[in-house]
């Protein structure tokens, strides 16, 4: 029990440290992206930290398995370099017992990953999507301040308002529209209006900028054929910020219970992916234990690079199998589970390679 507590404390402490480093890198990249969108007026700065908080479970479900895998390699690699494993073996600890201890720790980590994958991550993604939808519903022009120029999404023009009320009503509006290329003669379009506001359609799918009591001026500087039109109400369609990519991502936001009862290929692929992440933790544990064995002269980091390559290969092949299920390819389900069996077989080979059955000449070459 003392050895188990020592090994578990070392592995879990290293796991937490590696997780914090990887989370800092991942969250910083996402935060910079959100910050640039907020600077462009596409997001309210007040929702940046809630968005990051909702994405933390999704980050953890990807980072934690890798962190635990690296923690085993680093912790056991240090023990081999410092001859601690040799002392433990001399005191009666067998390699099988060490693997048993590691698997017990792996079940704890896999349980945490399973909760994150099956429950916390879908909830976080759904809440994040709700925030994005709230941003869409509050209008593309709500971030416009008085006396500021604002570029409309999709290159649809530039708008300026002398004053913007708390209710979102604009006064003394200037709108410059680009040439859409449909006219025989290129023209610049400028719209001047006394007031304006944003308005959505009944299905809340389209949003328009509605200007009232103004003039629309179209023409080219240096030419006398300007077209000036007065209007009581003028509407300009604003582009939608979302695309088909968000529709494809809806499966990742559904609760796991709904995925169980669904027969859609995308839903089945998402369910299998959520179940595979905890299984990946266990399989990579069986791979990490034999890979962590190293010669004190080689150093503790000698096998980190090939181990990470093997981990990435596991994820890439598993993701390919996931997409094959979404596309309903023949034997896609069999191929998906075969990926886990393949890497479990690799783990068995690595374990046997470090075991007693390996010929002496190969042991000498390996060491």
HELIX and SHEET records of a PDB file:
HELIX    1   1 UNK A    2  UNK A   39  1                                  38    
HELIX    2   2 UNK A   45  UNK A   47  5                                   3    
HELIX    3   3 UNK A   48  UNK A   81  1                                  34    
HELIX    4   4 UNK A   84  UNK A   90  1                                   7    
HELIX    5   5 UNK A   95  UNK A  115  1                                  21    
HELIX    6   6 UNK A  116  UNK A  120  3                                   5    
HELIX    7   7 UNK A  121  UNK A  137  1                                  17    
HELIX    8   8 UNK A  153  UNK A  155  5                                   3    
HELIX    9   9 UNK A  244  UNK A  248  1                                   5    
HELIX   10  10 UNK A  249  UNK A  253  5                                   5    
HELIX   11  11 UNK A  256  UNK A  260  1                                   5    
HELIX   12  12 UNK A  265  UNK A  291  1                                  27    
HELIX   13  13 UNK A  304  UNK A  326  1                                  23    
HELIX   14  14 UNK A  332  UNK A  353  1                                  22    
HELIX   15  15 UNK A  360  UNK A  366  1                                   7    
SHEET    1   A 6 UNK A 148  UNK A 151  0                                        
SHEET    2   A 6 UNK A 158  UNK A 164 -1                                        
SHEET    3   A 6 UNK A 170  UNK A 177 -1                                        
SHEET    4   A 6 UNK A 188  UNK A 200 -1                                        
SHEET    5   A 6 UNK A 207  UNK A 219 -1                                        
SHEET    6   A 6 UNK A 227  UNK A 238 -1                                        
END                                                                             
